[in-house]
Amino acid sequence: MAEYFSGFAGLIGRPNAGKSTLLNRLVGHKIAIMSEKPQTTRNKILGVLTTDTYQIVFLDTPGIHKPIHQLGEYMVAVARSTLGEVDVILYVVDVAVPPGPGEEYIIAQLKEVATPVILVLNKIDLVDDAVLREREEFFRSRLDFKAVQAVSALEGTNVAALPEIILKFLPPGPQYYPPDMITDQPEKFIIAELIREQVLHATREEVPHAVAVVVEEIAERPNGFLYVDAVIYVERESQKGIIIGEGGGRLKGIGTAARREMEALLGSKIFLNLRVRVKKNWRREELALRQLGYDRRLIQ
């Protein structure tokens, strides 16, 4: 009988490097929200890829950046904690953006761990070969990567080759999760993230990062619909007005788009009750962060 391999792979990188898009592409399902706005991911999102010969458990982390508030500190702590938990690290970089101090900071963090690192040069659809070679040379000169793979997570280019590269660094082991499982995140969390994604798409400037979503109830109704009651939290009254929009139009649009995503994921008709509330300065207060699901005490 052939030996089975399993292990954990952490996705690390700057905000907006495309880690969530890559995770979704690797596992074949949308489990992490995607946006052109940086710092989209706030928690570790676990995604599972299972085949007949191996199981890779992916951890998508918040982008490593210089924090400016308690929420930012929480996000960076989550990302850093992942470095020592996994069998292999996928360092995802955006080749369309010239590397700067942010990349140097991450490289310094990676030099402190013994975990093997694979460099993933993402967004190759946005650059020519000369730029791609220049980016690869920059990163190779700074760290001894075990492998380098150029991909476009958005278009799927070369992504299929990544699991085979990761497999080289996984030990023999069991299936940690059932073969039909793609994430460990509870239903409420996934639904909240789908709503937050639509807020990110619908708003600009400071509003997206001042938003948290809490799903207060999920219940099956006799008519076969799944009833979802959720609250969008913001920090200021002015932000509440922006999300609601004129005549409630923007909130309605957010709800409609989020409901479509939920129905596609869950395979059920959804009745979504969506409200907006103000929790002043929640990103800067430890208690408020805990109430909204961002608790640093739970980070290993």
Secondary structure, DSSP 8 states (H G I E B T S, - for coil): ----EEEEEEEEESTTSSHHHHHHHHHTS--S---SSS----S-EEEEEE-SSEEEEEEE--------SHHHHHHHHHHHHHHTT-SEEEEEEETTS---HHHHHHHHHHTT--S-EEEEEE-GGGS-HHHHHHHHHHHHTTS--SEEEE-BTTTTBTGGGHHHHHHTT--B---SS-TT--B-S-HHHHHHHHHHHHHHHH--TTGGGG-EEEEEEEEE-TTS-EEEEEEEEESSHHHHHHHH-GGGHHHHHHHHHHHHHHHHHH-S-EEEEEEEEE-TTGGG-HHHHHHTT--GGG--
